[in-house]
Amino acid sequence: RSARERVLQLPDERVRERVAFMATAILGSRLIAAAAGRALARMHDPRGFSVLRDLLTGFRTQGRTLAVQTIGELRLSELSNELVRLSERPRAVDPAALATSLANLADRDPEAARALQKLANRTDGYGQAARATLTEESRLGV
């Protein structure tokens, strides 16, 4: 049986604890931590928010883009400040993911909207991605 099949057979609390263990393993992969943080956040477990926050601010950058995508896709306004801070000095994150996530939070957080506008003023790939996101939103009437 696959690991996924085995996990799906565990009671909910045991699954949550297993996922939390994977998310916080000190020597584990940061990409696995990002996926586990995403799963925990979807379960509304506060440990997921903590893991995602650590991925945005930590020294190790692996998994950062997945954390950014998760925050935007799930519209985790609890982590909006950290996302805005990352946009001020973006590093090791996909420009399109950062712009899209800020756009997804912009309707709930004026700081995210301002950060996206500020990002659009840059002359690098981050600026290009932000301008493309703003153009797409304008085209869709968002």
N, C-alpha and C positions, 0 to 999 in steps of 0.2 A: 504494500500500500504506500501511497505517496504521503509526504509530510502533511500536505493539505488535507487529505482524507482523514489522517489520524487526528489532526487538530479539530476538524469539523465534528468528530465524534465525542469530543470532550464537552463536559458541561460548561455553560457560559462563563462562570467565574474562573474556572481553570483555564479556559482559552485566554481570557483577559490577563491572567497572571503570567501565562506563558509568553504572550505578546509583550507584556511589560518587561519581562526578563530580557527578551531579545532587544528591546528598545534601549535598555540601560546597561547592556553588557559593555564593560569598560574596554576590553580588547576587541570587541566585535566590529564588524563592518558598519561604517556610518550610513551606507546605503540601506542595509538591513534595518538599522535604527530608524531611518526616515520612513521606510515602509511600515514598520511597527508603530511608529508615532502616528502615521496616517490612520492606521487601523484603530488605534486607541482613541484618536480624536473623533473618528466616525462613531465610536461607541460612547462618546461624550465622557471619556475618562480623562481627568485633568492631567494625568501623567503624559498623555499624548501631546498636550499643549507645551508641557515642559520640555519634552524631547525635541519638538519642532523649534522651540525657542533656542535651545542649545545648538541646534544645527545651523541656525541663522547667525549666531553670534560666536560660535566656537572657532578655534584655530584651524581644525581639520575641516576641509571644505567638501569632502565627499558626501553626497546626499543632500547638499544645500538646495539644489534646483528642485528636487522632489519635495522638500519641505516648503519651498516657495509656492510650488504648484498646488500643494495640499491646502495651504492657507488661503489661496485664492479660490480654488474649486469649492472648498467647504465654507468659504466666506467667514473665516475665523477672525472676527473683529477683535478678539482678545489678543491677537498677535499682530495687529495692525501697526502698532508703534515700532515693533522690531523690524517689520517689513519696510516701513518708511525710513528707519535708520539705515538699513541695508542699501536702500536706493540712493542715499546720500553719498555713499562710497561703495558702489557695487563691486563685488569681487567673487569670482568663481561661481557665478550663477548665470544661467541662460537669460539673455536680454529679453526675449519674447515672454518667457515665463514670468519674469519680474514685472514687466509692463502689464501683462494680462492680469496678474494677481492684484496689482494696485488698482487696476480698472474695476475688478470684481468687488473690491472693498470701497471704492470711491463713493458709492451711493450711501454708505453707512458711516463713512469717516471722511470729513473734509480734508484732513491731513493727507490721506492716501490720494485724494484727487489732486491736491497741490503737489505732492511728490511726483505724481505721474506727469503733470504739466512741467515741472522742473526737469524731470528726466528727459522730456521731449526737447528741451533746449540744448542738450548735449550734442556734440558733433561726432560721437562714436556710435558703435553698434547699439548701445543702450538707448541713445537718443533716437536712432532710426526705428528701433522696435517700439518705443513709446509713441512716436509719431504715427506709425502704422496702426497701433492699437487705437489711438484717438481718432484716426481717420475711419477705421472700421466701425467704431462705436457711433460716429457721426453719421455714417452711411446707413447704419441700422436704426438710427433714431434713438439711441440709448442715452 
